[in-house]
Amino acid sequence: MKNSPLSGSTQQSARLGFLPTLIFGSRWLQLPLYLGLIVAQCVYVFLFLKELWHLVTHADSFGELQIMLMVLGLIDVVMISNLLLMVIVGGYETFVSRMRLENHPDQPEWLGHVNASVLKVKLAMAIIGISSIHLLRTFIEAGSIGIENSRFTEAGVMWQTIIHVVFILSAIGIAWVDRLSSNHPSH
């Protein structure tokens, strides 16, 4: 029994002291957050299937523009779902506990070298991708600006474009800082 993982963990906890053990153990408080994100992922799967069903059952009555906008909506749902997956798997692996998937045939390629910095850059790139899809949908529908009941205004399109550019600049900044910090390891 001396060599069991539990007894080793208990011995380490006894050496750490109460406060460090409590602080280190508090990482498990994030588990319900990740489980909640899994529930949100299920909601996105439902939304995807609902939108796909709507597209398939009404394809004969939709024009090319409507089909293109619906497909972009489906891509948007997939990209948000991918973002959720990166946060759930990468965040759990980085901040809560190792998943020990080293030899698993389905292990995502990026998970082998994930850390907080890599996760930040990947999340920033995913947000840019999602923002790009939203902006593309806006540009496609921008022809209706000025028409009664238009969903978009010139100011709205301008602000959406500015926000997208800010996302891009933020991602560049995050990647640049990450590169600088990887070139100068802390002592």
N, C-alpha and C positions, 0 to 999 in steps of 0.2 A: 504494500500500500504506500510505502514511502516514495515510490517512483511515479505515482499517478499524477496526472496534470493538475488535478484539484488540490492535492496536498502541496505541490510546488507553488501553486497560486496562493494558497493559504499561508504558506511560509513566507512568500514575498510580501503579502499584505501585512503580516505581522512585523516584518522588518521595516516597511515603509512608514508605519504609524497610521493613526486614525485619519487625520486630516488629508494627507496625500492620497490615501486609499479612497476616501470619500470623493475627493476632487477627481481622481482618475476614473473612478466608477461612475461619475456623473455623466460620462459620455453616453451611457446607455439611456439617458433621458431623451436622446435624439431618436431612439428606435420608434416610438409612436409617430414621430414626424415622417420618417421614411415609410412607415406603414400607411400613413395618410396619403402620401404621394402615390403609393401603389393603388389606393382607392381612386385617386384622381386619374391615374393611368387607365383604370377600368372605365371611368366616365368618358375619357377621350376615345377609347375603343368603341364604346356605345355610340358616341357622336359620329365617328368615322363610318360605322356601319349604317347608321341612319341616313347620313348624307350620301353614301354610296348607293343605298337602296333608292333614295329619291332620284339620284342621277340615272340609274338604270331603268327605273319604272317610267321616267318622263323624258328619256333621251329622244324619243321621236317628236316631242313637242318643243324641245329646246333648240335655239339657234346655236351657231358656233361660239359666239361670245359667251352665252350662258353656260355652255358646257366647259369652256376654258376657265371661266370664273369658278365653277364648281370643282373642277379638277385642281385648280390652285388652292381652293379651300381644303380639299383632301390632303394635298401636299403639306399645307400649313398644319393640319392636325397631326400628320406623321412627324413633322419636324418638332412640334411641341412635345409629342410623345417621346421622340428620341432625346430631347432635352431632359424630360422627366427621368428617363432611363439612366442618362449620364449622372444626374444628380443623385438618384437613388443608389445605384451601384457604386459609383465613384465616391460619393459622400460617405456611404456606409463603410466602404473599404478604407477610406482615408481617416475618418473621424471616429468610427465606432469599433469595428473589429475586422480582422482579416477574414476573407471568405475562403481562403485556401483553394483557389481554383487553378493553381499552377499547371497541372497536367490535364485539366478538363478540356475535351475537344471543342467545346463551345465557348471557351473563355474569350471575351472580346479582346482584340489585339491591343487596344489602348489601356486595358486594365492592368497589364503587366508592369507598366511604368507610370501609373497614376500617382500623383501627389497633389497637394493643394494648388500649387502653381500651374501644373498641367491642366487640372480640372478648371481653374479660372479661365485659362486661354480657350479650352474647348467649349466652355459655356458661353464665352463672349462670341466665339465664332458661330455657335448655334443660334444665339440671339440675333446676330447679323443676318443669318439665313432666314430666320422667321420674319424679321423686319423687311428683308428683301421681297419675300412673298407678299407681305401686306402692301408694300410700296408698288409692286408690279400690278397687283389687283387694283390699287388706286389709280395708277396710270392708265390701265385699260378702261376704267370707268370715267376717267377725267374728261372725256369728250362730252359728258352730260353736264359739265359745270355751266351754270347760268340758266339751265333749263329748270322749269318748275318741278319741285319734288326731287331735285338732285340730291344724292347722298353726300356729295363733296362740294367744298367751296375752294376758291383759289388759296385762301389763307390756310385752310385745312391741309391741302396738298403741300403747300410750302412748309408748314410745320412738320408734317410727316417726313418730308425730305430732310429737313434740318435735323430732326431726331435721329433719322437713319445715319446721317453723316456723323453725328455725335457718337452713335454706337460704334461706327467704324473707327473713329479716332480713339475712342476708349479702348477698343480691342488692340489697336496698334500700340497704345500706351502700355497696356497690361503685358503684351508680348515683349515690348522693349524692356520694361522693368524686369520681367522674368529672365530675359536674356542677360541683362546686366548682372542680376543677382546670381545667375548660374556661372558667369565668368569670374565673379569675385566671391568665392565661398567665404562664409563668415568663420571667424576664428573662435 
